[in-house]
Amino acid sequence: MTIAEIRGIAQSHGIKANNLFKTELIRNIQIKERNFDCYARSYDGVCDQSGCCWREDCFEAARIGRKI
């Protein structure tokens, strides 16, 4: 998913996306959707949220351990 698409989702939830990193945006979206704000926190590659749309990107972000 592109950052533009993520910003669009954020805006649809009333989140101001201007100065936030991708990680912060996704976590704010997760909170607004009443989900765990766990994006990029699966450092051991384990996650029980199998239906999460961020799942694959989350594992990669957690693995490299940076704000993207």
Helices and strands as residue ranges (DSSP letters): H 3-12, H 22-32, H 55-64
